[in-house]
Amino acid sequence: MAINISRESDTTKSRHVNPAYVDKDGISYIAGSDRPFPILDINHLRLHEGRAFKAYRIYPGATKLANGASCNIAVAWASGVYAHVLVDASCGGDAELYMYEDATVSGGTSFTAIKRNRTSATTSQSAILINPTVTVTGTEMDAEIIAGGSGKKSGGAGSSALEIVLNPLTTYLFRLTNVSGAAQMAELFLEWYE
């Protein structure tokens, strides 16, 4: 049986300390044989806790992303939620990936974050719009080139990935722009934990 402990001794100096950790519900436990200390990568642990989510937009072969067109995903998280976000983008030809903070958007298609742990009842504290109308892009936080070829017969694919911790109550815009000279299959994928 696991022992539930209070952490009132956090400010007490001590020579002998039992390893303890805090679970997804904020309950502290002393590590032991019946509740071993977690040694998972934090992203993996958040997945098991039901705090991992994803959102995406793809342009498959039948509906390729036109040359010069952008795929936009706008996301804002609730008060007190500091999302740890991983951005991934790929395109069949040359593309540019941008990330903006404090964007102004409207319209678009509402998207419900997908739970990465399908056994969890937890829901994301995010609001997501796919391809909204962008009035103001905001402050550019990142820009990357995704090289995938050139010209109308470009081939191959490129990908880029970055991870960042984002502020609550702030609209973030993630934009993938096809600059290859021809329509291309493309995807913009966000995954995060809260």
N, C-alpha and C positions, 0 to 999 in steps of 0.2 A: 504494500500500500504506500502511495506517495505521501510525503509530508508537505502540507501547505504551510508556508511560513510568511510572517510579516517581516518587512525589511526596515524595522525601526532602528536596527543596528548599523545602518548605512553611515552614520556619522561617528560611530564608536571605533576607536583604534583597537585593533586586535591582532594577536600573533597567529591565531589558529582560525582559519576561515574555511567553512564548508562551501564547495562550489555550488552555486545556485543560478537559476535562470528564470526569466519571466516569459510565460507563454502568451499566446495570441489574445487571451482574455485579461491580461495584466496580472495574473496570479503567479506568485513566486514559488519555486520548488527547489528543494535541496536535491542535487543530483545523487542518484544511487542506482543499485542494480535493478530496481523496479521502474525507475524513471531516469535513464541515462542522460548525461549531459549531451545536448544536441551538437553534432559536429558537421552538420550539413552546410553547404554553401548557403549564404543568406537568401539568395534568390530561390533556391530549392526549398528552404525552410518556409519561406513566405507562400510558396505554391502549396505545400502541405497544410499550412494554416488557413488556406482559402482566401488569401489576401493578394493573389496574383490575377491580373486581367490582361485582355488584349483588345485591340481594335485594328481594323485594316480596310484597305480599298485596293482591289486588284483590277487590272485591265487585261483580261485574257485575249487570246487570238481573235475572237469574234468582235471585241470592243476595245481595240488598241487605243492607247493614249496618243492623241494627235500630236504632230510636231508643233512645238511652241505652246502646247497646252500644259496645264498644271493639275495635279491631284492635290487637294488641300484637305487636311484633317485639323479641326479646331477642337481643343479640349480645355476644360477648366475643372479644377477639383474643389471640393467643399472646404469650408473653414477647418483648419487644423489638420488637413491632409497634405502631407509632403510626399508626393508621388516620386518614386524612383523609376525613371522611364528609360527604356531602351528603344532606340529608333533604328529601323532597318528599311532600306529602300533598294530596289533593283529595277533595271530597265534594259530592254534588248539593245539599246543604243546609248549614245552619250546622254547624260542627264545631269541635273543640278538638284541638290538637296539643301533646303533652307529650314531654319527654325527661328521663329520670332516669338517675342514675349510682349504682352499687352496689345494683342491684335484686337481689332474691332470687326466683328463678323455678324451676319444675319442670314436667315434662311438656311438652305442646305437640307440634307437628310439627317434626321436624328438617328443616332446609332447607340444601342445599348451595349456597354462593355461586356465582353464575353468572359465568363469565369473560367480560369484555366484549371481549377480544381472542381470538377463537375459534381463532386459529392458535397460541396460546401453550400450553405444557405446564405453566405455573405454576398452582398452586392457592392459594386463599386460606387464610390462617392464622387463620380465624375459626370460631366455633361459633355457629350460628343456630337459634333456636326461634321458630316462628310460633304465636301465640296460646297461650303457656304459661300455667299457673296462676301468678299473681303473689301471692306471700306478702308481700313488702315492695317498694314501688315504688322506694325509695331517695331520694336527694337530687334535688329538682327542679332541672334545669339550664336549661330553657327551656319556655315555654308561649306558645302563639299561638292566636288566634281565626281561623278560616277562615269568612268570611261567604259564604253561598251562598243565602240566602233565609230565609223563615220560614213556619211553619205547615205543615199537612198537604199543601199544594200548593206547597211551596217549589220554586224553579226555579233554573237557572243552576248555576254551580260556583265553587268558590274553590280557591286553591292557596297553599301556603306553602313556602319553601325556605330552608334555612340550611346553612352548612358549619362543621364543627368538627373539631379534632384530638383524638382520644380516647386514653386510656391503655390499655396492655396489661393483661391479667389482671384486667379489671374488667367486670362485667356491666352493659350499658347497655340500658335499656328505652325503646323508641319507641312511643308510644301515640296513636292517632287515635280520638276519641270523637265519635259522631254525636249532636248535641244539637238537631236540626232539628224534632223532633216527629213525624217519619215515617221509615220505612225509606228509605235512599238508596244509590245506587251510590257507591262510595268506593274509594280506593287509598292505600296507604302504601308508599313506594318509597325504598330506601336505595341509594346508590352511593358507592363509596369506592376509594381506592388505598392500597396497603400499601408 
